[in-house]
Amino acid sequence: MPSHAPRLSNVQCLSPSGLHRMAYAEWGDPENPRVLVCVHGLTRSGRDFDAMANALANDYRVVCPDVVGRGQSSWLRNPAGYVVPQYVADMVTLIARLGVATVDWFGTSMGGLIGMGLAGLPDTPIRSLLLNDVGPHIDAPALARIGQYVGIPKRFASIDEGADYIWSISSAFGPHTRQEWLALSEPLLKADGDGYVLRYDPSIGTAFSAVTPEAIAAGEAMLWASLAAFPGRTLIVRGEQSDLLSRTTLDQMLAHAQHARAVEIPGVGHAPTFVHADQIEIARRFYEGYAD
């Protein structure tokens, strides 16, 4: 497989508190009309998709944004803006920058929620939607687990120490070599004096903990409606041991969506990383129209 280096860029977006920049990495021919947008989970970055983007770059223009507040993107002035509607608006701006009418979508966890929110809108630019271990309903144990670490300040003496910490909260991702795990971890860390800190706005944790049961219920209802409204093909991928996407929710999603299928990945919880060839092949077959 040839190695493709990403092009790094950013796009200016608007929130109620002002302007911010959303960074993104891009692989493949910039003139290719077949565009795949890959969006990461809550505290991660677009560089999670380096391996998959590299594998698909001969066939697709693969675009992997850092959602605002993460990675190389700006932080919002008002942390109340760390919500799905803002992220959807930013993605509309990104797609306008890309200059294409339609995109395929790969969304892991939060990235899947953003995808559902955009896919359900009239005249959505999303053609096909892969939801990686997420649905409109998130089980309470997963919310509690995430709440134990998101936004908690951490400092590390080295990249290796930071990678070990990230593994301690992410081991459900499944087996990875040390080299693979460092590749997934390094973009999440930034130098700070004589050490390293996590590369996301700690205020994301404030926004996460401030969500009320009423807001959760309203968000779920919106996402269920969006999933039902999406006219394109949907593939729901579930980690067999996931605590975030239950089989009950998966079955409900298959009933709600117009054209949905599901794949379960054994030996993995929340969430499959799509670093390994067998997982990448699941995505390739779906986007080519041959999902199992």
Disulfide bonds with the S-S distance in Angstrom:
none
